[in-house]
């Protein structure tokens, strides 16, 4: 299983996932519960690779992700990720390491905080190609 966490400068869980450029990717394919978490791979997307504008015409650095964790995402982003076979989890947790630890422990993530930009994204998503 691979989990990608949208971040601000690789330090805090970011909202507006469709516009996020810095991602931490945890490959948990060989992870066992009694082991330390593997170090995440830092993925810094180019402007044309940002998922809100990426046209899916070729490979993407986040291909193969099973779960996306972010603070906010519009419906268009969620639909786009579903087409890419990834589930989107929204959270109010700001620490990526805590978020991944809670997911692996089977614990619920804290609810996302209110973000006015999410409302604006929902309006924009009405006209999205995703």
C-alpha positions in Angstrom: 0.0 0.0 0.0 1.2 3.5 -0.9 0.0 6.6 1.0 0.6 10.1 -0.3 0.3 13.1 2.0 -0.2 16.5 0.6 2.1 18.9 2.4 3.2 22.5 2.8 7.0 22.4 2.4 7.0 18.7 3.4 6.3 19.6 7.0 2.5 20.0 7.5 -0.5 18.4 6.0 -1.8 20.7 3.3 -5.3 21.6 2.2 -6.2 22.3 -1.4 -4.8 19.0 -2.5 -5.4 19.6 -6.2 -3.0 22.5 -6.1 -0.4 20.8 -3.9 3.1 20.4 -5.3 5.0 18.9 -2.3 4.0 15.3 -1.3 5.3 12.8 1.1 4.9 9.2 -0.2 5.0 6.3 2.2 5.5 2.9 0.5 4.1 0.5 3.1 4.2 -2.6 0.8 6.7 -4.4 3.1 5.9 -2.7 6.3 5.1 -4.7 9.4 3.4 -3.4 12.5 6.4 -4.1 14.7 8.7 -2.0 12.5 9.5 1.7 12.4 7.8 3.6 9.6 9.9 3.7 6.4 11.2 7.2 5.5 8.8 8.9 3.0 9.9 9.8 -0.4 9.6 13.5 -1.2 7.8 14.2 -4.4 8.0 17.8 -5.7 5.6 18.2 -8.6 6.3 20.5 -11.6 3.5 23.0 -12.3 2.1 20.9 -15.1 2.0 17.8 -12.8 -0.3 19.5 -10.2 -3.3 17.2 -10.1 -5.8 19.9 -10.7 -4.4 20.5 -14.2 -2.7 17.2 -15.0 -4.4 15.7 -18.1 -3.7 12.0 -17.4 -2.2 11.6 -20.8 1.0 10.0 -19.5 2.7 8.7 -16.3 2.5 10.8 -13.1 4.9 10.8 -10.1 2.0 9.8 -7.9 0.9 6.8 -10.0 0.1 3.7 -7.8 -1.0 5.7 -4.8 -3.8 3.9 -2.8 -4.6 6.6 -0.3 -4.3 10.4 -0.4 -4.3 12.3 2.8 -5.0 16.1 2.8 -6.7 18.8 4.8 -9.1 19.8 2.1 -10.1 18.7 -1.5 -12.8 19.6 -3.9 -15.3 17.1 -5.3 -13.5 17.2 -8.7 -10.2 16.2 -7.0 -11.9 13.4 -5.2 -13.5 12.1 -8.4 -10.1 12.4 -10.2 -8.3 10.4 -7.6 -11.1 7.8 -7.6 -10.5 7.4 -11.4 -6.8 6.9 -10.5 -7.9 4.2 -8.0 -7.0 6.2 -4.9 -9.1 7.0 -1.9 -9.0 10.5 -0.4 -8.9 11.0 3.4 -9.6 14.5 4.7 -8.2 15.4 8.1 -7.6 18.2 10.5 -4.3 16.6 11.6 -1.4 18.8 10.7 1.5 16.5 11.4 2.1 14.0 8.5 3.8 11.4 10.8 0.9 11.5 13.2 -1.6 11.1 10.4 0.2 8.1 8.9 0.6 6.5 12.4 -3.1 6.9 13.1 -4.1 5.3 9.7 -1.8 2.3 10.3 -3.3 1.9 13.8 -6.8 1.9 12.3 -7.7 5.1 14.2 -9.9 7.7 12.8 -8.3 10.9 11.7 -9.5 14.2 13.2 -12.2 16.0 11.1 -10.9 18.6 8.7 -11.1 22.2 9.8 -13.4 24.7 8.0 -11.7 26.1 5.0 -13.4 28.7 2.8 -11.3 27.7 -0.2 -13.0 24.3 -0.1 -16.3 26.0 -0.7 -14.8 27.9 -3.6 -13.3 24.7 -5.0 -16.7 23.0 -4.8 -18.2 25.8 -7.0 -15.3 25.5 -9.4 -15.6 21.7 -9.5 -19.1 22.1 -10.9 -17.4 23.0 -14.2 -14.4 20.6 -13.8 -13.5 18.1 -16.4 -13.0 15.5 -13.7 
